[in-house]
Amino acid sequence: MKQPCLLFHGFTGGPFEVEPLAQHLQERGQPCDLPRLPWHGEDDQALKTSRWEDWVVAAEQHADRMTQQYGSFDLVGFSMGGLLAAYLAVRYPVRKLVLLNTAVIYISPARLLHVIREDWKNQDQDYLQKAKSTPLRATWQFTRLVRHLKPEIGKVTVPTLIAQAERDQVIHPQSARYIYRKLGGYRELYWYPKSKHLICHSEDAETLFEHVSTFLEEE
């Protein structure tokens, strides 16, 4: 059996964000676990009351379970889930790490304005609506988590694949360059020119999936 893989979704998202990648890996014989994490976007009350420390504890519980069940495992993190995945890779027996549009440097105001204009033309306002509806306290907790966990990137020594969408309207592409510079072990960096934030649902998705599965299968 191939190495089991744990996949984390992003802030206010859900397992659907990484589900296409998980399906691709499962079709190639790799067991995948896609938990619904407490920072998902379907429970405003939970987002209003939870703290960034609660999100770290929840991530650790899933890493504990994978460790007890399998010994070691691969770990994929999308957006904020990528930052938590990096944190766990320093503390748990993670064999390989995959970081998708990881939230280290979020969007600049100028870039966000450009993206909103483009999305307005395309009538693609999902993320604008989400930004309006997300509780302010939860957004503050998100920024605190980024500030506290960002230094963990430099402690990661496991082999890591970094994937960054060039048209990401949430995470600044400079995040990928920052992560690449800071990592302490072997790393690969891939750019996806047609992709926005939801990279597993993008035009580049099939290319991304091949990059990830090849990376995870290599000895």
Phi, psi and omega in degrees: 000140177288163180302129176298154184230131176255130183238128179254133175277182185263181180295128183062015178258213180194177181306334180303335183295328181244003184300318179299324177292317178300318179298318178299316181293321179295323178295337177264011173092013181257117178296139183230144176236123182238080182290151170273114189267158189292352176264018178291166191263017185256004181222090182301323183296318178297320179294328181288333187253340184279157178246163181299329178296326178296323180293322178296315180299318179298318178297319180296324179298320179290323177293321176300314182297316179296321179296315181294324184279323189237345184089297174224163185201161172270156186222127177243132177229132180252129175058239178297329176298333177292321178294318176294323178297319178298318177302315181290327182296340178278337191244348184232164183284062178280126181280310178220150185237136176236124182245115182253117178044054189284137189280085173251314175237109180275174197300143175281152180304320182294317180292321179299317179299318178298315181296318180299318179298315180295316181293327177298318178299322184269003182055036179249089189245018184305311185287330175295316179295320179296319179299323180289328188266345182289130180304137183301322180298321179295320178296321177297318178296323177300313181294326177293319178299315178301315182296320183282325186265345180307318179296342180294335181305318183291348181266351185285127179239353180285154177304133188225135171255129178250125178240131181224126174284130182286339181254022181302124181264005182240312181254129181291134179304338176299340176305316183297318179294320178300311181299315181301318180292324189275332184301145183262000182232194178298137178211153175234142181235128179233141178249145183233100192292335183265358191264142167261200189298316182283073192294331179284353178242020187261175176295335180272004190303314183298321177295316177303313183299321178294318178299315182293312183294321177297317179299316182288333181276339181293141176283000000 
